[in-house]
Amino acid sequence: MENVDIVINSLVSGVLLGGVLALAALGLSIVLGVMGLVNLAHGELLIAGGYLMVFVMQPLGLSSLLALPLVAVLMAALAWPLQRYMLQPLADKPPESAMMTTFGLSIVLQNVYIMLFHADTRSIQFGNGVSSIQIGPVGFGRIYLIGFVLSIVVILAVHFLISRTAFGRDLRASASDPVAAAVNGVDVRRVHGWTFALGAACAGVGGVLIGSIFAFTPISGATYLLNAFAIVVLGGLGNIFGTLVGGLLLGVLQSLGGLMLGDGYRDLVGLVLLLLMLALRPQGLLGRKGG
């Protein structure tokens, strides 16, 4: 009976963690789906959100809930010029050019983090998230529930933005056929700039929530980039709800993998899952073959 309770606790924690992982992957999925850009600096953008919270928001005495939207705004403001002056000039070049530029950016950001914040391990105190919740035999950290709820709210807000607003219409048109969109009056360059900013904002918020659950260092971004790729492949390129499903699945599998193999093997689960999906169903669980 005790073993059953442990498995149930692991499943619940995995689902709650999966929502946060889905938000962390959302920005990568949007940028890849709209711009066709494999952003290898996505993990560093996640870590940037964590550092903004630790060294900017919390020293100002801001509450965690108030600080989150400010982190999102700051991340968007930092990302827009990166896209405008580093990535946009490469729009007419082979896609490998922009991808390798983001790889170089990731290395630069890692070294900037080390210079500014050293290699120390950091964590984020998010309200009273350190306490736990016990419902019958099921127990989990309060931060898991807080992170899950906030992640779902942000994911739904992004879905509304993309599906119900003029910007979302332009974004969908640019993703479907940028040439036709431009002919019909859509400023594709502007859309790409704001898309990259939106992806960075989602990454920043996701980084704060992940940093509230796990400790992070200047080089932790690579791990979260791997998880984000696994989720995008699971859910299907550019599919918001597919990203959520992929995040939930990865969270559950990582929790079960950590339970059976030890916490040190959590990331191995994500890598194995990524390789299996690429080999067996590269269009994702919710994607269409040939789509």
N, C-alpha and C positions, 0 to 999 in steps of 0.2 A: 504493500500500500504506500509505503514511503517513497519507493521508486516511482510509482505512478504520479505522486504529487510533485516530485522533482521534474518529471517530464512535462507535466502540465505547466508548471512555473516557467520552464524553459520555452515552451510554446508561446505562452502569453508574452513573455519578455521579447521573444523573437518577433512577434507581430508588432508590438509597440516600437521596437527598434527598427523594424522594416519600414515603418512610415517615415522615420527620420532619414533613413538611407535613401528612400525614394525622393525626398526633397533634395538631398545632396546630389542626386543624379539628374534632377529635373533640368538644371541649367545646361548640362552637357547634352542632354537629349534635344532640347530646343535649339541650341546653336548648331548641332550636327544636322538636325532635320531642316532648318531654314537656310543656313549658310553653307551646308556641306563641309563644315570645318571640324576636323578632329582636334579638339582643344586639349593639348597635352599639359596645359597649365591649369586645368580645371581644379586639380587637387590643391595647388598653391592658392587658388582663389578661395577655396574652402578654409584653408588655414588662415588666410588673411582676415576672414570674418571672425575667427577665434581670437586673433591678436587684437583686432579692433575692439572687441568686447573687453578683453583683459586690460589693455593699456590705454584705452580712450574712454569707453563708456562707463565702466565700473569706477575708475578714479574720479569721474565727474559726479558720482553719486546717483546716477540714473537707475531707475528700476529696470529689471530685466525686460519686462514687456514693452516699456517705452524705448529701451535701447535697441531692440530688434529692428523696428522699421528704420531707425537712424543708421544702423549697420547696413541695411539693404540700400538705402539712398547713397551712403558713402561708397559702397562697393560699385554701384552703378556709375557714380561720378568718376571713380578711378578707372573703370573698365572702358568707358566710352572713348577717351582719347587713345587708349591702347589699340582699340579696333580701328579708329579713324586714321591714326598715323603709322601703325605697324602692320595691320592686316589688310585694310582697305586697298593700299597700293598694290597688293599682291592678288587682287581679285581676278585679274586677267591672266595670272600665271598658273601653272599646274598646281593642283591642290596640295601636293607635297611641300610646296614652298611655304604656304601658310602653316601647315602642320609642323614643319621643322622650326618655323619661327616661334610657335607656341612652346615647342620643346626647349628652345633656347631661353624663352621667357621663364619657363619653370625653373631652369637651373639658376638664372639670375635671381629670381625671387627667393629661392632656397638660401642662396648666399646672403641676400639682403636680410632675411629673417635671422640668420646666424649672427651677422654683424650687429644687428639692432637688439636682438633678444637672447643671443647666445644659444647654446644647445640645450638649455634647461627644459625640463618637462613642465608643461603648463596645464591647468584645468580651469574650468569656468564654474563659478558658483551661481547657479540660476535660481534665485528666490529661495524657497524652502525645498528645493528639489532633492536635497540630500536625505530627506526622510523617506520612509517606505509606506506602502499601502498593503494591508492584509485583508483579503476577502475570502473567508473560509480557509481552505488549504492553499489558496493562491496568494503569493506575495511577490511584489515587484517594487522597484524604486519609483518614487513619485516623479522623478525627472523623466522616466520612460513615458509615463502617461502625458506629462506636460509636453514633451517633445513630439509625441504622436499627434496630439490634438492640434498643436500649432502647425505641424507639418501638413496635416490634412487641410487646415484653413488656408494656408498659403497655396497649396496645390489647387484647391477649388478656386481661389482668387485668380490664379494664373489661367486656369481653364476658362473662367468667365472673361478675362481680358482677351484671350485669343479667339474665343468663339462668339463674343457678343459686342465687340467694340470695333470702331473704324480701324484702329491700329491692328487689331487681330485680323481683320479682313485683308489689310495690306500685307501682313505677315504671312498669312496662308497663301495669298496670291504669289508672293515672292518665293515661297517654298515650292509651290507647284510648278511655276514657270516664270523665272525672273525676267526673261526677255519680253514675254507677253504682258507681264505686270508693268514693266517700264513703258511699253507702248500705250498702255491704258492709263498712264499718268501716275503710277506708283513710283515714289522715289526709293528705289531699291537700296541705294547706299544708306539712306537715312534709316530704313527699316533694319538693315543689317547692323547698323550702329546701335540702335535701341534694343535689338534682339540680343546682342552680345552683352549689353548693359543689364538686360533683364536676367540673362543667364548668370551673370556675376552676382546680381542681387540675391537670386535664389541660392547660389553657392555660399554666399556670405552668411545668410540666415541658417542654412544647413550646417555650415561650419560651427556656428555658435552652439547649435543644439547638439551636434556630435561632440564638441569640446566640453559640453556639460555632462556627457555620459562617459566619455573616454578622455584620458590625458592625450596631449599632442605635443609634437616637437616641430622644428623647422622642416624636417624631412618626412613628416607623416603624410603629406599630400599624395605621395605615390600609392600608398595603400588605399586611400579613398578614391583615387582615380581608377584603380583596378575595380573596386566595388561598383563605381558608377558605370564603368563600361559593361560589367556583368549585368547590371540592372537594365541598361539601355538595350542590350542584346536580348535579354529576357522579354522585355515589354514591347519591343518593336520601336524602330526609329521614329522619334517625334511624337509618339503616342503618350499623351499625358497620363491617362488612366492605365495604360500598359506599363508605364514607369512605376506607378503606384503598385500594381500587381507584382511587378518584378522586384520591387523593394521589399514588399511583404514576404515574398517567397525566399528571397536571399536572407532576410533577417531570421526567418524561421530555420532555414537550413544552417545558417551560421551558429545559431543558438544550439541546435541539436548537435552540430559538429563539435562545438566547444564542450558540450556536455559529455559526448562519447569519447572524444580524442584529446580534450584539453583546450583551454583558451588560446594557446599558441597556434592552434590549427584553424582558427576561424577564417583567416584570410585564404588559406588553402582551399576551403570550401568554395569561396568566390571564384578563385582561379579555375578550379576543376569545372564548376558550373559554366563559366564563360567558354571554356574550350569545348565542352559538350554541346552547348547551344550553337556555337559557330559551326560545329561539324554536322549536327543533326537538324537544326532548324534556325538558320541564320536570320530569317525574317522575324523571329521573335514569337512568343506564345500567342499574341494577339495580331500579329502581322499576317499578310496574305502572301502566298507563294507567288513569286514573280512580281510582287508589288514593290 
